[in-house]
Amino acid sequence: MKRRTLLASLACGAILLCAACQDHGITYGDDVDASFANVHLKGGKNAAPDYTDLGIQLNAEGNLSGMGNEDILVTIEAEADVVSVCQNQGGNQAPGQNPAPITVGGEQSIPSEEIKNGNVGFSVTTLAPLTPIPGAPDCPNSNWDEFILDLIFTSATITVEQPAGTVVLTIYWP
């Protein structure tokens, strides 16, 4: 009888945790295995990764808890507005006309050996976009070069998979 009550309490706790997390930009994937329903960011219900704007890259760091004993894949995908400059073949520069938003991403693989008592830290960084931008789409013509100077990040999504292909946590910013 005690076992059934404990399991029922754990199940209710997991459901409440999921509901609370959804209010703070954290969700669980559709294909989450019930054994991973406890995966979360360490630090309480308002925990969030630390984001660092590196100019043309975005880094996110945090600590996960409730992990199983398999390898982990953490991915980040970020949206940003582009700050660019156009340069002609004579070396003269002009601000980019209307640079289009860009999506950049990156990933970090974490081997199971790094997980200690269900806890592990992550630090995932987007890859830098290709610059100069081929074809200089925001410049007067394709004879110019368009260089990305900065990305103004507007949103990001971090996805935690364990094992790769099984989403156990998704974190949205803002």
C-alpha positions in Angstrom: 0.0 0.0 0.0 2.8 2.4 0.9 4.4 1.7 -2.5 1.3 2.6 -4.4 0.8 5.8 -2.4 4.5 6.8 -3.0 4.2 6.1 -6.8 1.0 8.1 -7.0 2.6 11.0 -5.1 5.6 10.9 -7.4 3.3 10.9 -10.5 1.3 13.9 -9.2 4.5 15.7 -8.4 5.8 15.2 -11.9 2.6 16.5 -13.4 2.7 19.6 -11.1 6.4 20.2 -12.0 5.5 20.0 -15.7 2.6 22.5 -15.3 4.8 24.9 -13.3 7.7 24.7 -15.8 5.4 25.5 -18.7 4.6 28.8 -17.1 8.4 29.6 -17.2 9.2 28.7 -20.8 10.2 25.1 -20.0 8.4 22.2 -21.6 8.8 18.5 -22.1 8.9 16.9 -25.6 6.0 14.9 -27.0 8.1 11.8 -27.0 9.3 12.1 -23.4 9.8 8.8 -21.7 8.0 8.7 -18.3 11.3 7.8 -16.6 12.7 11.2 -17.6 9.7 13.2 -16.4 11.9 14.6 -13.6 14.6 16.3 -15.9 14.8 19.9 -15.0 17.1 22.9 -14.5 18.7 23.1 -11.1 17.9 26.1 -9.0 14.1 25.9 -8.3 11.0 26.7 -10.3 12.3 29.9 -11.7 15.7 28.5 -12.8 16.9 29.6 -16.2 20.2 29.1 -18.2 22.7 32.0 -18.1 22.9 33.5 -21.6 26.0 35.4 -22.8 26.0 37.4 -26.0 29.3 36.9 -27.6 28.7 39.3 -30.5 27.9 36.9 -33.4 27.4 33.9 -31.1 25.2 33.1 -28.2 26.3 30.9 -25.3 23.9 29.3 -22.8 25.1 27.6 -19.6 23.1 25.8 -16.9 22.9 22.7 -14.7 20.5 19.8 -15.3 19.1 17.4 -12.7 17.1 14.3 -13.0 19.1 12.9 -15.9 19.4 9.2 -16.6 22.6 7.3 -17.4 22.8 7.7 -21.1 24.6 10.2 -23.3 23.0 13.6 -23.6 22.7 16.0 -26.6 22.1 19.7 -25.9 21.2 21.9 -28.8 20.6 25.6 -29.1 18.8 27.5 -31.9 18.7 31.3 -31.7 17.0 34.0 -33.7 18.8 37.3 -34.2 18.6 40.6 -36.1 21.8 41.2 -38.1 24.0 44.3 -37.9 26.1 44.4 -41.1 28.2 46.6 -43.2 28.6 46.7 -47.0 32.0 47.2 -48.5 32.7 47.8 -52.2 35.8 46.6 -54.1 37.5 50.0 -53.4 37.2 49.4 -49.6 34.4 52.0 -49.1 31.8 51.0 -46.5 28.1 51.7 -46.2 25.7 50.4 -43.6 23.7 47.3 -44.6 20.3 48.2 -46.1 17.8 46.0 -44.4 19.5 42.8 -43.1 17.2 39.9 -42.8 16.9 38.1 -39.4 19.1 35.0 -39.1 18.9 31.7 -37.3 22.1 30.2 -35.8 22.5 27.0 -33.9 25.0 24.8 -32.1 25.2 21.6 -30.0 27.1 20.0 -27.2 27.4 16.2 -26.6 27.8 15.1 -23.0 28.9 11.5 -22.4 27.1 9.6 -19.7 30.3 9.4 -17.7 30.0 13.1 -16.9 26.6 12.6 -15.2 27.0 12.4 -11.4 23.9 11.4 -9.3 21.6 12.6 -12.2 23.3 16.0 -12.4 25.3 17.5 -15.2 26.3 21.0 -16.4 26.1 22.2 -19.9 27.6 25.0 -22.0 26.3 25.2 -25.5 27.3 27.9 -28.1 25.8 28.8 -31.5 28.1 28.6 -34.4 29.1 31.9 -36.0 27.3 32.7 -39.2 29.2 32.8 -42.5 30.6 36.3 -43.2 30.9 37.8 -45.6 27.4 36.9 -46.6 27.5 35.2 -50.1 25.9 37.4 -52.7 25.7 40.4 -50.4 21.9 40.4 -50.4 21.5 43.6 -48.3 24.0 45.6 -50.3 23.6 47.8 -53.4 24.6 44.8 -55.6 26.4 41.5 -55.6 29.8 43.1 -56.4 29.9 44.4 -52.8 30.8 42.3 -49.7 28.4 42.2 -46.7 30.1 41.6 -43.4 28.2 40.7 -40.2 29.4 42.9 -37.4 26.9 41.8 -34.7 23.8 39.8 -34.0 21.1 41.2 -31.8 19.6 38.0 -30.3 15.8 38.0 -29.9 15.0 34.4 -28.9 16.5 31.0 -28.3 15.4 27.5 -27.8 17.5 24.9 -25.9 16.6 21.2 -26.4 17.9 18.4 -24.2 17.8 14.9 -25.6 18.7 11.7 -23.7 19.6 9.7 -25.6 19.9 11.7 -28.9 16.5 11.6 -30.6 14.5 11.5 -27.3 13.6 15.1 -26.2 13.4 15.3 -22.4 13.4 19.1 -21.9 12.9 22.2 -24.0 13.7 25.7 -22.7 12.5 28.9 -24.4 14.0 32.3 -24.1 12.6 34.9 -23.6 
